[in-house]
Amino acid sequence: MYTEELSQQLSVNDFVAPQTTGNTTTNSTGIDMQKFKRVMYQIIIGANSGQLDANLQSCFEANFASTVHNMTSTNIAITGSNCIVTIETTDIQVAQQNAGDRYLRLSIQTTNAGNTNFTAVGLAESSKHEPASANDLPANTLIERIVVN
């Protein structure tokens, strides 16, 4: 028997708004990895006439104003359309790769002059303070969660 709903275990904590871009870099706001043990970004790609490159980046500042580090082994390149890609990491990987970094974000680059339609969401799990959903995006962004019991 589950004592906690999946919507409580997962925090919808970061996102990239749906958009169509070409030759542009788009960054998510970021996730505080001191609050969570695991994070997975889900990138949803629609029409794609170029290439979408994505990777995770870390920084010791929440606003990513100083030195931003690219996390190794998180680079992806997608030329397909109508597909979903995920990138996952842990708080331990962030700390091991870039000592002192606390915040994690998704960086997406669209290249080859084509337009790419995409969106992304960052899901955080194994919250260090339960429930994880207490750290969700603001109510004006995450409008509603519905659970059928």
Helices and strands as residue ranges (DSSP letters): H 6-9, E 11-21, E 24-27, E 31-32, E 36-48, E 51-59, E 69-70, E 76-78, E 83-90, H 91-97, E 103-111, E 116-127, G 132-135
